[in-house]
Amino acid sequence: MNEIENSDNNRTTILVVYGLVFSGLLLIAVSAIGSDHHWPPLLTAFLRDVGLLLAAVMGGTIVHDELLRRDVEKHLILKVEEMLEMKVPKLEAISQVTTGMVHRRFCDDFPKTTGLKLLTKQRRNSAVYYNWTISPEPQTLFFAGRSILHRIDADVRARAASSAEEVILRRLKNSCQITVLFLDPRTNILARLANEEGEPKVVMLDNIAISLGVCHRLATKLQHEHRSLPPEAKLTIRIYDHMPYFAYHRQNQQVIIGFYFLTMEGSSSAAYEVRDPETRKVFEDHFMSIRAESIEGTLLEFDGARGNYNFNVDLFNDLRKFLVAELGEEKADQQLAGSSN
């Protein structure tokens, strides 16, 4: 719109200038005609002078605009370009300076990363899951999944010739606070979950039976040793009846997520680290809500500050009875005792 207005303004200016030039020439011609027809000398002189003035002034304007001003503009542009080249660095120099500044900025204050980062393409026996087993420092640990303890037990036995209950007890002695959640084997979604992973339901029941056995053996150890544990130590193991969309593994502020996919065993899928507090809170709130709603599913609980120790024998017996009905007594007791490992 502005370009159209400027074009109209330039056209009007040119018409006015050339119109005045021709008007001046016309006045000169009229004065000459008047002289030939014996007009009053004063009038013809006036017309001639006005015509000469208009023609000369407007003619000079045209010469200035068409010739002199263009030369001046070209000269001015050249001078400005020379000054800019002296003041403004070249593109290559700008890129080098900018790159250096960005690099220093990243080194001094690295930007916050968000979302998920791939840690390992397969969760099973991955070292990223077992730093907590060798750390001597107090930690806040939160493990949740479908049958989480059976996988911890298998990997610990393979890596350290130990067992899940021994590692957990040792970490309690290091003043850790540990929460474990795994599926209630009586849930009506177990067959569907097993089918989605492409494995028989009995395999998932075996895994939960092993987790339940770890809990029972840990309870036996705690019964004899809980009075000697530090007051900071805390343990909660519960079963829950909710859809486990993902496995949750927290070591202090490090949160690792493993998703459950169709036709793929959970431990064979990838593990991802949650990079920012907001995303960590989203995943943690999911299992914190399950933890709060599963208080009746508490199997084993210990609070060093209060000296409270409780193993829910009635719940354990109910779960064993269910597993015996599903797996047979011999197989169920083997898994609970850990004799198949």
N, C-alpha and C positions, 0 to 999 in steps of 0.2 A: 504493500500500500504506500509506504514512504517512497519507494523507488518511482512509482507512477506519479506521485505528487511532485517529486523533484524533476522528473522529465517534463511535466506540464509547465513547471516554473521556468525551466531553461528555455523551452520553446517560446514562452511569452516574452522573456527577456530579449531573445534574438529578434523576434518580430518587432518589439518596441524600438530596439537600437536601429535595425535596418529601416524601419518606418520613419524614424526621425532623420536618418541620412537622406532618404529619398524626399522627405518633406523639405529639407534644406535645399537640395538641388532643385526641387520644384519652385521654391520661393525665389531662387536665383533666376530661374527661367522666366518666372512671372515678372520680376523686376526688369529683365531685359526687354520683354514684350511691352511693358509699360513705358519704357524709354522710347521705344519705336512709335508708340501711340501718343507720345507727348503727355504722359501722366505727370502729376506734380513731382518735381525732383526729390522732394523730401520723402514722399511715399515710396518711390522706386529705390531710393537709397536705403530706407528702412528695411524694405523687403529683401534687398540684396545682402545687407549686413546680417540680418537674422538668418537668412539662408546659408551664408558662408559660415556663420557660427555653428549652426546645427550640423552642417555637413562636415566641418573641420573637427568639431568635438566628437561627434559620433563616429566619424571615420577613424580618428585616433583611438577611440575605445575599441573599435573592431580590430585594428592593427595590434593593439595591446593584448586583447583577449586571444586572438588567433595565433600570434607569433611570440610576443615578448612573455606573456604569462606562462605559456607552455614551457618556454626555455627556463623561466624562473622555477617553475614547478619541478621540472626534471633535475635542475641543479639542486633544489632543496631536497628532493627525494634521495639523490645520491649522497648528499651530506648526512642526512638522517640515517641511511643505511650504513655509512661508514662509522657513525657514532654508535649505532646499535651493535655492529660487529666488534667494536672496541669494548663496549660495556657488557653485552650479553654473550656468554660462552657458547661454543659450538655444541651441536647436539651430542656428539661423542663425549665431550667434556661434561655436559649435563648428566648424561646417563651414568658416567663413572662416579660423579659426585653423589647422585641420587642412590646408586647401588651401595656405595659406601655408607651413606647415612641410614639406609634401610637395614643394612647388615648390623651396624652398631645398635640400632634400635631393637632389633630382634635379640641381640646378645644381652642388652641391658634389661629389656622388659619383654620377654617372649609372650606373644598373645595367648590368651586362654583358648585351649582346644576343647571341643565339645563332642558329644556323641559317643560312638563306639569305635574301638580300635581292635583289629584282629590280632590275637596273641598266638594262637596255635590252631592248626586246621583240624586237630583231633584232641578232644579233651582227655581221653583215656590215658592214664599214666603220664600226663604232662607235668613237667616240673613247676609250671606256674601255679599249680594248685597246692603244692606241698612245701612252700617256703615256711609256712607256719609250723610244720612238724619239727623243724630244726632250729627255730628261733628261740633264744633264751629269754626274750623280752616279753613283758605282759602285752597281750593283744586282745582286741575285741573281734571275735570270730562268729560268723553266722553262715551256716550251711543249710541249704534247702533244695529239695528236688523230689523225685519220685521215690527213690530208695537210697538216698545219698550215702548212708553209712556203709553199705555193702561195697560201693566203689572205693571209698576211702580205705576200707579194710583190705581189699584186694591189692590196691596200689602200694599201700604201706608194706604189706607182706612181701611184695615183689621187690620193693626198693630197699627196705631196711630190715627184713627178717623180723619184723615186729608185728603189732596188731593195732587196729583202730582204737580199741579201749585203752591200751597201754600208752599210746601217743596222747590221747585226750586226757588221761589222768596226769601224765607228765606236764602237759600244758596247764592244767589246773594248778599244779604245784608251782608253776611260774606266774600265778596270779591272773590267768586269762579268764575272760568272760565268754562263754561258748553257748551258742544256740543252734539246735539241730531240729529240722522239720522234715518228716517224710510221710508218704501216703499211708493212710489207713487201708490195710488190705481188704477190709470189708466194703469199701466204697463200690457203688454200682457202676462207676466209670472205668474200672480197671480193665475189663475186657475190651472196651473201646480203645483205651490207651495202648494196650498190647497190640491190638490189631493195627493201629496207626503206625506203630514202630515196626510192624512186620515180624513179630515174634509171638510165640504162644503165651497165653495168659499165665500158664504155670511157671514160665521163666521169670516173669515179673513178680509173681508170688514168692518164688525162690529168693529173689533179690531182697524183697521186703523181709522175708524170714531171716536172712543173714543180718540185715540191719537191726532187726528186733533182737537177734542173738547178741550182737555187739552191745546193745543197750543193756541186756540182762547181765552180761559178764562185767560191764563197767559198773553196774549197780552193785554187784558183789564186791568189787574192789573198793568202791567208795564206802560201802558199809563198814569196812575195816579201817579205812584211812581218812575219812572225811574230817575227823576232828583235828588232824594234823595239817590240813590244808590252810593256806593263808586266807585272811578275811576278804581279800579282794576277789578271790576265786568265785566263779558263778557258772552254773550249768543248767540248761533247760533243754530237754528232749521231748518233743511232742509229735503226735500223728495228726494229720488233717484230712479233711474230706472236701477238697476243692480241686478245680482243674489246674494242674501245674503247667503253666504255659512255658516256663523256662526254669533252668537250674540256677540257683543263686549262691554265690561264693564270695564272702567278704572277709578280708584280712585287714583289720583297721580301716583305713580309708580306701584301700584298693578293693574294687568290686569287679568280679568276673561273672559274666553271663554266658550260659550255654542254652541255646534254644532247642526245642523238641520239634522235629520235622516229620512229615509223613514218610513212611517206609524207610526210616533211618533210626538206628538205635541211638539214644541220647548221648551216650559216651563217645560215639563215633563222630559226632558233629563238632563244629568249631567252637572255640572259646573267644569271647570278646571282653575287653576291658572297658568299663564305663569311665569316661574321661572327665566329666564335670559334675559338680555337686548337685545341680538341678536334675540331671538325668539319673544320677545315683539315687536321689530321693524318690524318683518315680518308681524305680525297680524295688527299692527297699520297702517303700510303703505297701507294695503288693503283699510281700510276705510278712510284714509287720502286722497287717490287718488279719492275715491268716493265723499268725501266732496268737493274736488277741482273741480270735474267735475259737481257737482250739484248746482253750484252757482245760476242758474236760478230757482232752486227749493227752494230757501230760503223763508221760511214762516215767521220767526220771527228772528230779529237780534237786539242785543243791545251791545253797546261798551261804557263802563263807562268812559274811558279815553277821548273819543271824544264827549261823550254826545249824541251819535247817537242812535236813536230808530226807528225801522221800522217794521211794520207788513204789509205783502203783502196781502192786501185785495182782489185784483183781483185774485191771485192764490187761496186764500181760497175760494172765491165764485165759481171758476171753479171746485175745488175739491168737494165742497158741491153739486153743480149741478150734478156732475158725481155720487156721492153717492146717491142722491135722485133718479136718474134714475135706479140705481142698487138695492137699498133697499126700495124705497118708501119714500115719504117726511116725513111721521110721524116717521118712524123708524130711518131715517137718522138724523132728528132733535133731537130725543131722545138721540141718541148716542153722537151727538155733544154737547148737553147741559149737558150730564152726568147724566141725570135723571134716567137711567137704573141701576146706581151703587147704 
